[in-house]
Amino acid sequence: MYHNILVPLDGSQRAESVIPYVENLARHEQAKVIFCQAIEPATRSAVVDLDEEQVTFKPQKTTQMKEYLQGWQEKFQAQGLTAEILLLRGVAVDAILEAAELVKADLVAMTSQGKTGLAKMLYGSVVSGVFNRLHRPFLMVRGGTKMTVTPHQQILVPLDGFKQSEKIIPYAKEIAQRYNTKLLLARVVRTSHKATTLVDVNQNFYEPKVSDTLFYKLSQHQEIERLQKAKDYLLKWQNKLQQEDVKVEVDLMYGRPLDSLIRLANKKEVNMVAMTSHGQGGLERVFYGSLTTALMQHLSCPFLFVRSSEQTKEPVRNII
């Protein structure tokens, strides 16, 4: 599944939090890991002197950066893993995106950083910039967290019934098959009610006892129809994946998507959330102030993202 994994670093321990996850992937996938770091220009904005062609970069020592990356390269090679290094120049976000194109990265893995928490990181940071513009699978690990291995690994896969959200399924399925992991396919029937209701997908939604509690103050026929469609949708995917020998559990909920997914993730103690980054208003609308951002703020597990839009190729210029 993964042949080339790009790992941008900045020399900090927080950025290195993603490395154990990458090492685990590289070991199972026999993938090549490319460690990279960017030398940024001294100033990001200024009045341009048309007679001045040379860009001034921060006075960082290329030798030190090279030695730092080589240190990780040697650690991986000592364990029989394939690793390379790549020095970049230019604004970090642009350089990382162009490096991903150059090495044909199957996955870009980064740590979300920020001394005052994940929320600050999401706005204006390198990780945020890469996430917003990357058209390749993206693994995000929260800074300061340690990888844990439990006997029963579980991956939460939120779905909303639209084709865009289903683009994550092949990636989640591949992980489940290779790592003997269970997939938790989750669907939330949206309502303004604060309380989250877990729905038994084996029940008959036309039973009076269900109608009396679950559909209070709502149009019974309409809500039953919405739940039935959501149930059929989840069971369809469960049946399809089980035929491919994937362990699958489906969870149908009724309530607010954010509250419902957080409650489910905590209850099941999921090891990862895998989801498509998309939305009716585009990726920016999803990322800023929406479900995706909120989930990352509340959950400490790694996130695997696949963008639903098509890739736009750009020329590579920022490689040293």
C-alpha positions as CSV (number, residue, x, y, z in Angstrom):
1,M,0.0,0.0,0.0
2,Y,2.8,2.4,0.9
3,H,6.1,2.5,-1.0
4,N,7.4,6.0,-0.3
5,I,6.6,7.8,3.0
6,L,7.7,11.4,3.3
7,V,8.4,12.6,6.9
8,P,9.0,16.4,7.2
9,L,10.9,17.3,10.4
10,D,12.1,20.5,12.0
11,G,14.6,19.3,14.5
12,S,12.3,19.3,17.5
13,Q,11.3,16.3,19.6
14,R,7.6,17.1,19.1
15,A,8.0,16.7,15.4
16,E,9.6,13.4,16.0
17,S,6.5,12.0,17.7
18,V,5.3,10.7,14.3
19,I,8.5,8.6,13.7
20,P,7.4,5.5,15.7
21,Y,4.3,5.2,13.6
22,V,6.3,5.6,10.4
23,E,8.7,3.0,11.6
24,N,5.9,0.6,12.2
25,L,4.4,1.2,8.8
26,A,7.8,0.9,7.0
27,R,8.4,-2.4,8.7
28,H,5.1,-3.9,7.7
29,E,5.0,-2.3,4.2
30,Q,8.7,-2.6,3.4
31,A,8.4,1.1,2.4
32,K,11.1,3.6,1.8
33,V,11.1,6.5,4.3
34,I,12.3,9.9,3.1
35,F,13.2,12.3,6.0
36,C,13.2,15.9,4.9
37,Q,13.7,19.4,6.4
38,A,13.3,22.8,4.8
39,I,15.7,25.8,5.0
40,E,13.3,28.8,4.9
41,P,14.1,32.3,3.6
42,A,15.0,34.9,6.2
43,T,11.8,36.9,5.4
44,R,8.6,35.7,4.0
45,S,7.2,39.0,2.8
46,A,8.9,42.2,1.7
47,V,9.0,44.7,-1.2
48,V,10.7,43.0,-4.1
49,D,13.8,44.5,-5.6
50,L,13.6,43.7,-9.3
51,D,17.4,44.1,-9.6
52,E,18.0,41.6,-6.8
53,E,17.6,38.0,-7.9
54,Q,19.1,36.1,-5.0
55,V,16.8,35.0,-2.2
56,T,18.2,35.3,1.4
57,F,17.7,32.2,3.5
58,K,17.9,31.9,7.3
59,P,21.5,31.4,8.4
60,Q,20.9,27.8,9.3
61,K,23.8,25.5,8.7
62,T,23.1,23.0,5.9
63,T,25.6,20.6,7.4
64,Q,23.9,20.5,10.8
65,M,20.5,19.8,9.1
66,K,22.0,17.1,6.9
67,E,23.7,15.4,9.9
68,Y,20.4,15.5,11.8
69,L,18.5,13.8,9.0
70,Q,21.3,11.4,8.5
71,G,21.0,10.4,12.1
72,W,17.5,9.2,11.6
73,Q,18.4,7.6,8.3
74,E,21.1,5.6,9.9
75,K,18.8,4.5,12.8
76,F,16.3,3.2,10.3
77,Q,19.0,1.5,8.1
78,A,20.4,-0.2,11.2
79,Q,17.0,-1.9,11.6
80,G,17.0,-3.1,8.1
81,L,14.7,-0.4,6.8
82,T,15.1,1.7,3.7
83,A,15.6,5.4,4.4
84,E,16.7,8.5,2.5
85,I,17.1,12.2,3.3
86,L,16.1,15.3,1.4
87,L,17.1,18.9,2.1
88,L,14.5,21.5,1.0
89,R,14.8,25.2,0.5
90,G,12.0,27.8,0.4
91,V,8.8,28.3,2.4
92,A,8.3,25.1,4.3
93,V,4.8,24.4,3.1
94,D,5.6,24.9,-0.6
95,A,8.8,22.9,-0.3
96,I,7.1,19.9,1.4
97,L,4.3,19.8,-1.1
98,E,6.8,19.9,-4.0
99,A,8.9,17.2,-2.3
100,A,5.8,15.0,-2.0
101,E,5.4,15.3,-5.8
102,L,9.0,14.6,-6.5
103,V,9.3,11.4,-4.5
104,K,5.8,10.3,-5.4
105,A,4.9,9.9,-1.8
106,D,2.1,7.5,-1.0
107,L,1.9,9.0,2.4
108,V,3.0,12.2,4.1
109,A,3.4,11.8,7.9
110,M,3.7,14.8,10.3
111,T,3.2,15.8,13.9
112,S,0.7,18.4,14.9
113,Q,2.5,20.9,17.1
114,G,1.8,24.0,19.1
115,K,2.8,24.9,22.7
116,T,-0.7,26.0,23.5
117,G,-2.5,23.0,22.0
118,L,-3.7,21.7,18.7
119,A,-6.1,24.5,18.0
120,K,-3.3,27.0,17.7
121,M,-1.4,24.7,15.4
122,L,-4.3,24.4,13.0
123,Y,-4.2,28.0,12.0
124,G,-1.2,29.4,10.1
125,S,1.2,26.6,10.8
126,V,3.2,24.4,8.4
127,V,1.1,21.3,9.3
128,S,-2.1,23.2,8.6
129,G,-0.8,24.5,5.3
130,V,0.3,21.1,4.1
131,F,-3.0,19.5,5.2
132,N,-5.0,22.1,3.3
133,R,-3.2,21.7,0.0
134,L,-2.0,18.2,0.0
135,H,-3.6,15.8,-2.5
136,R,-2.0,12.7,-1.0
137,P,-2.9,10.5,2.0
138,F,-1.8,12.4,5.2
139,L,-1.0,10.9,8.6
140,M,-1.3,13.3,11.5
141,V,-0.1,12.4,14.9
142,R,-0.6,14.7,17.9
143,G,2.6,16.0,19.4
144,G,3.7,14.5,22.6
145,T,1.7,11.3,22.3
146,K,3.3,7.9,22.4
147,M,2.4,5.0,20.2
148,T,0.6,2.2,22.0
149,V,-0.2,-1.3,20.9
150,T,-3.3,-3.0,22.3
151,P,-4.5,-6.5,21.8
152,H,-7.6,-5.4,19.9
153,Q,-6.7,-2.6,17.5
154,Q,-9.7,-0.6,16.1
155,I,-10.0,2.1,13.5
156,L,-12.9,4.5,13.5
157,V,-14.2,5.3,10.0
158,P,-16.8,8.1,10.0
159,L,-19.1,8.0,6.9
160,D,-21.9,10.3,5.9
161,G,-23.5,8.4,3.1
162,F,-21.9,10.4,0.3
163,K,-19.3,9.0,-2.2
164,Q,-16.6,11.5,-1.0
165,S,-16.5,10.0,2.5
166,E,-16.1,6.5,1.0
167,K,-12.8,7.3,-0.6
168,I,-11.1,6.5,2.7
169,I,-12.5,2.9,2.8
170,P,-9.8,1.2,0.5
171,Y,-7.1,2.7,2.7
172,A,-8.8,1.7,6.0
173,K,-9.5,-1.8,4.5
174,E,-5.8,-2.3,3.6
175,I,-4.7,-1.4,7.1
176,A,-7.3,-3.7,8.6
177,Q,-6.2,-6.6,6.5
178,R,-2.4,-6.1,7.0
179,Y,-2.6,-5.4,10.8
180,N,-5.5,-7.7,11.7
181,T,-7.5,-4.6,12.8
182,K,-11.2,-4.1,13.2
183,L,-12.9,-1.3,11.3
184,L,-15.7,0.7,13.1
185,L,-17.9,2.1,10.4
186,A,-19.8,5.0,12.0
187,R,-22.8,6.9,10.7
188,V,-24.6,9.7,12.6
189,V,-28.1,10.7,11.7
190,R,-27.9,14.4,12.4
191,T,-30.3,16.1,14.9
192,S,-30.1,19.3,17.0
193,H,-30.6,17.2,20.2
194,K,-27.6,17.3,22.4
195,A,-28.0,13.7,23.6
196,T,-26.4,10.9,21.5
197,T,-28.5,7.8,21.0
198,L,-26.8,4.6,20.0
199,V,-29.1,2.7,17.7
200,D,-29.2,-1.1,17.4
201,V,-28.9,-1.9,13.7
202,N,-30.6,-5.2,14.3
203,Q,-33.8,-3.7,15.7
204,N,-37.0,-2.9,13.9
205,F,-37.4,0.9,13.8
206,Y,-41.2,0.6,13.6
207,E,-41.5,-0.8,17.1
208,P,-43.6,1.5,19.2
209,K,-41.2,1.5,22.1
210,V,-38.5,2.9,19.9
211,S,-40.8,5.5,18.4
212,D,-41.9,6.7,21.8
213,T,-38.4,7.6,23.0
214,L,-36.1,8.1,20.0
215,F,-38.4,10.2,17.9
216,Y,-39.9,12.4,20.5
217,K,-41.0,15.8,19.1
218,L,-39.9,14.8,15.6
219,S,-41.8,13.6,12.6
220,Q,-41.9,9.8,13.2
221,H,-42.2,8.7,9.6
222,Q,-39.4,11.0,8.3
223,E,-37.0,10.1,11.0
224,I,-37.7,6.4,10.7
225,E,-36.9,6.6,7.0
226,R,-33.6,8.5,7.6
227,L,-32.5,5.9,10.2
228,Q,-33.5,3.0,7.9
229,K,-31.5,4.4,5.0
230,A,-28.5,4.9,7.3
231,K,-28.8,1.4,8.6
232,D,-29.0,-0.1,5.2
233,Y,-26.0,1.9,4.1
234,L,-23.8,0.7,7.0
235,L,-25.0,-2.9,6.6
236,K,-24.2,-2.9,2.9
237,W,-20.6,-1.8,3.6
238,Q,-20.3,-4.3,6.5
239,N,-21.4,-7.1,4.2
240,K,-19.1,-6.1,1.4
241,L,-16.0,-5.8,3.6
242,Q,-16.7,-9.0,5.5
243,Q,-16.7,-10.8,2.1
244,E,-13.1,-9.6,1.8
245,D,-12.3,-11.1,5.2
246,V,-12.2,-7.7,7.0
247,K,-13.4,-7.5,10.6
248,V,-16.1,-4.9,10.7
249,E,-18.4,-3.4,13.2
250,V,-21.1,-0.8,12.4
251,D,-22.3,1.9,14.7
252,L,-25.4,3.9,13.9
253,M,-26.0,6.9,16.1
254,Y,-28.6,9.7,16.4
255,G,-27.6,13.1,17.6
256,R,-24.9,15.7,16.9
257,P,-22.1,14.3,14.8
258,L,-19.2,15.7,16.9
259,D,-20.5,14.6,20.2
260,S,-21.5,11.2,18.8
261,L,-18.2,10.5,17.2
262,I,-16.2,11.6,20.3
263,R,-18.3,9.5,22.6
264,L,-17.9,6.4,20.3
265,A,-14.2,6.9,19.9
266,N,-13.7,7.2,23.7
267,K,-16.0,4.3,24.4
268,K,-14.3,2.0,21.9
269,E,-10.8,3.3,22.7
270,V,-10.0,3.5,19.0
271,N,-6.3,3.5,17.9
272,M,-6.9,5.6,14.8
273,V,-9.5,7.7,13.0
274,A,-9.5,7.4,9.2
275,M,-11.6,9.8,7.2
276,T,-12.0,11.7,4.0
277,S,-11.4,15.5,4.2
278,H,-14.2,17.0,2.2
279,G,-17.3,19.2,2.5
280,Q,-19.9,21.0,0.5
281,G,-18.0,24.2,1.0
282,G,-14.6,22.7,0.1
283,L,-11.8,21.5,2.3
284,E,-11.2,24.9,4.0
285,R,-14.8,24.9,5.3
286,V,-14.3,21.4,6.7
287,F,-11.0,22.1,8.2
288,Y,-11.6,25.4,9.9
289,G,-14.2,25.3,12.6
290,S,-15.9,22.1,11.5
291,L,-16.1,18.4,12.4
292,T,-12.6,17.5,11.3
293,T,-10.9,20.2,13.4
294,A,-13.0,19.5,16.4
295,L,-12.3,15.8,16.3
296,M,-8.6,16.4,16.2
297,Q,-8.9,18.8,19.2
298,H,-10.8,16.3,21.3
299,L,-9.1,13.0,20.3
300,S,-5.4,12.2,20.9
301,C,-5.2,9.2,18.5
302,P,-3.6,9.5,15.0
303,F,-5.6,10.6,12.1
304,L,-5.3,9.3,8.5
305,F,-6.8,11.7,5.9
306,V,-7.5,11.2,2.2
307,R,-8.6,14.2,0.3
308,S,-11.6,13.7,-1.9
309,S,-10.7,16.2,-4.7
310,E,-8.5,15.4,-7.6
311,Q,-4.8,16.1,-7.5
312,T,-3.3,19.2,-9.2
313,K,0.3,18.8,-10.3
314,E,2.8,21.6,-9.6
315,P,6.4,21.9,-10.8
316,V,9.2,21.0,-8.4
317,R,11.7,23.7,-7.6
318,N,12.6,23.6,-4.0
319,I,14.9,20.6,-3.7
320,I,18.6,21.1,-2.7
